[in-house]
């Protein structure tokens, strides 16, 4: 958002008659596209993530037949694998919330104070999102693996969902502050939300991978991405429509305006939280699979 309207923000570099002046949001889109292209090119040199040992390094397995019987059959229908399908559905509901929030937050932040917003400029919103993204990157790289091994993906997702509900409930009250207090509170709330959302997303992906054997993970991830994309497509449309409705209902006696917006977001998060419990979310047994081709013992 900081790169939007470059002719107005950086008149010494971009003139209003230039391409970036006629298309005010070309620069941020072009920047993202170039970054994605560079990452795609570097992916060509990335090493294979799954390391295989040589045959001489393999451990001896005595009860091979018994292990093969316990391993899921590659021919088993993934749609009948309830641990997989339930984790995909829960993951998709969480993603619906995240996409709706991503649509609503900038709109709410730039809306005037009398409409329950923060009266932020696009630059200030960009700064909040940049800080949140940077902290999330550091957290995922250095802290998440240790936390996930300690608490597990399910407990981490449940606790995270509760924290998100509490944080979003505070947003209408945060909007009443101004100055440095507002900056600190909204930065902290945004960081908490994006970090916890990343934890939940990563945890749900781990559950999906652990619900199937190695040979089925590609197909399982394909199903997951398809279902998740449908929910993500509904997020921005639903979030934008909800925010537009809220702008015209600021004087309601119960849950007026922005309060209703964050109430709906919390309701979606709460539904996803309830779905992380049994009997809806099922857990697969520990899968012990022997990769005969590469003679590698793996635990999921």
GIJO-V793057 format. One record per residue. PHI is phi as a letter, one per 30 degrees, with the letter a starting at -180 (* if undefined). D_FIRST is the distance of its C-alpha to the first C-alpha in whole Angstrom. Layout:
phi:PHI d_first:D_FIRST
phi:PHI d_first:D_FIRST
//
This chain:
phi:* d_first:0
phi:d d_first:4
phi:d d_first:5
phi:d d_first:5
phi:h d_first:9
phi:d d_first:10
phi:d d_first:14
phi:d d_first:13
phi:d d_first:11
phi:b d_first:14
phi:d d_first:17
phi:d d_first:19
phi:c d_first:17
phi:c d_first:16
phi:d d_first:19
phi:d d_first:18
phi:d d_first:21
phi:d d_first:19
phi:d d_first:18
phi:d d_first:14
phi:d d_first:15
phi:d d_first:17
phi:b d_first:14
phi:d d_first:11
phi:c d_first:9
phi:d d_first:11
phi:d d_first:10
phi:d d_first:7
phi:d d_first:10
phi:d d_first:12
phi:d d_first:11
phi:d d_first:11
phi:d d_first:15
phi:d d_first:16
phi:d d_first:16
phi:d d_first:17
phi:d d_first:20
phi:d d_first:21
phi:d d_first:21
phi:d d_first:23
phi:d d_first:25
phi:d d_first:26
phi:d d_first:27
phi:d d_first:30
phi:c d_first:31
phi:d d_first:31
phi:d d_first:34
phi:d d_first:35
phi:d d_first:34
phi:c d_first:38
phi:d d_first:41
phi:c d_first:44
phi:d d_first:47
phi:d d_first:50
phi:d d_first:53
phi:d d_first:55
phi:c d_first:53
phi:d d_first:53
phi:d d_first:54
phi:d d_first:57
phi:c d_first:57
phi:d d_first:60
phi:c d_first:59
phi:d d_first:57
phi:d d_first:58
phi:d d_first:57
phi:d d_first:54
phi:d d_first:53
phi:d d_first:54
phi:d d_first:52
phi:d d_first:49
phi:d d_first:47
phi:d d_first:48
phi:d d_first:46
phi:d d_first:48
phi:d d_first:47
phi:d d_first:44
phi:d d_first:41
phi:d d_first:41
phi:c d_first:44
phi:d d_first:42
phi:d d_first:41
phi:e d_first:40
phi:d d_first:37
phi:d d_first:37
phi:d d_first:36
phi:d d_first:34
phi:d d_first:32
phi:d d_first:32
phi:d d_first:31
phi:e d_first:28
phi:d d_first:27
phi:d d_first:27
phi:d d_first:25
phi:d d_first:22
phi:e d_first:22
phi:d d_first:21
phi:d d_first:19
phi:d d_first:17
phi:d d_first:18
phi:d d_first:16
phi:d d_first:13
phi:d d_first:13
phi:d d_first:14
phi:e d_first:13
phi:d d_first:9
phi:d d_first:12
phi:d d_first:14
phi:d d_first:12
phi:d d_first:12
phi:d d_first:15
phi:d d_first:18
phi:d d_first:20
phi:d d_first:23
phi:c d_first:22
phi:i d_first:21
phi:c d_first:17
phi:c d_first:16
phi:h d_first:15
phi:d d_first:12
phi:d d_first:10
phi:d d_first:6
phi:d d_first:6
phi:d d_first:9
phi:d d_first:7
phi:d d_first:5
phi:d d_first:9
phi:d d_first:10
phi:d d_first:9
phi:d d_first:10
phi:d d_first:13
phi:d d_first:14
phi:d d_first:13
phi:d d_first:15
phi:d d_first:18
phi:d d_first:18
phi:d d_first:19
phi:d d_first:22
phi:d d_first:23
phi:d d_first:24
phi:d d_first:25
phi:c d_first:27
phi:c d_first:28
phi:e d_first:28
phi:e d_first:31
phi:d d_first:33
phi:d d_first:32
phi:d d_first:32
phi:d d_first:36
phi:d d_first:37
phi:c d_first:36
phi:i d_first:35
phi:d d_first:33
phi:d d_first:34
phi:d d_first:35
phi:d d_first:31
phi:d d_first:30
phi:d d_first:32
phi:d d_first:31
phi:d d_first:27
phi:d d_first:27
phi:d d_first:29
phi:d d_first:27
phi:d d_first:24
phi:d d_first:26
phi:d d_first:27
phi:d d_first:24
phi:d d_first:22
phi:d d_first:25
phi:d d_first:24
phi:e d_first:21
phi:d d_first:23
phi:d d_first:25
phi:d d_first:22
phi:d d_first:21
phi:d d_first:24
phi:d d_first:23
phi:a d_first:22
phi:i d_first:21
phi:d d_first:21
phi:d d_first:23
phi:d d_first:20
phi:d d_first:17
phi:d d_first:20
phi:d d_first:20
phi:d d_first:17
phi:d d_first:16
phi:d d_first:19
phi:d d_first:19
phi:d d_first:16
phi:d d_first:17
phi:e d_first:21
phi:d d_first:19
phi:d d_first:17
phi:d d_first:20
phi:d d_first:23
phi:d d_first:21
phi:d d_first:21
phi:d d_first:25
phi:d d_first:26
phi:d d_first:24
phi:d d_first:26
phi:d d_first:29
phi:d d_first:29
phi:d d_first:29
phi:d d_first:32
phi:d d_first:34
phi:d d_first:34
phi:d d_first:35
phi:d d_first:38
phi:d d_first:39
phi:b d_first:40
phi:d d_first:42
phi:e d_first:41
phi:d d_first:42
phi:c d_first:40
phi:d d_first:36
phi:d d_first:35
phi:d d_first:36
phi:d d_first:35
phi:d d_first:31
phi:d d_first:31
phi:d d_first:33
phi:d d_first:30
phi:d d_first:27
phi:d d_first:28
phi:d d_first:29
phi:d d_first:26
phi:d d_first:24
phi:d d_first:26
phi:d d_first:25
phi:d d_first:21
phi:d d_first:21
phi:d d_first:23
phi:d d_first:20
phi:d d_first:17
phi:d d_first:20
phi:d d_first:22
phi:d d_first:19
phi:d d_first:18
phi:d d_first:21
phi:d d_first:22
phi:d d_first:19
phi:d d_first:21
phi:d d_first:24
phi:d d_first:23
phi:d d_first:22
phi:c d_first:26
phi:b d_first:28
phi:d d_first:27
phi:c d_first:31
phi:d d_first:32
phi:d d_first:35
phi:b d_first:33
phi:h d_first:30
phi:d d_first:28
phi:h d_first:25
phi:d d_first:22
phi:d d_first:25
phi:d d_first:26
phi:e d_first:22
phi:d d_first:23
phi:d d_first:26
phi:d d_first:26
phi:d d_first:23
phi:d d_first:26
phi:d d_first:28
phi:d d_first:27
phi:d d_first:27
phi:d d_first:30
phi:d d_first:31
phi:d d_first:30
phi:d d_first:32
phi:d d_first:35
phi:d d_first:35
phi:d d_first:35
phi:c d_first:38
phi:d d_first:41
phi:d d_first:43
phi:d d_first:40
phi:d d_first:38
phi:c d_first:41
phi:c d_first:41
phi:d d_first:43
phi:d d_first:45
phi:e d_first:45
phi:c d_first:45
phi:c d_first:47
phi:c d_first:47
phi:c d_first:49
phi:d d_first:48
phi:d d_first:51
phi:d d_first:50
phi:c d_first:48
phi:h d_first:50
phi:b d_first:48
phi:c d_first:48
phi:b d_first:44
phi:c d_first:44
phi:b d_first:41
//
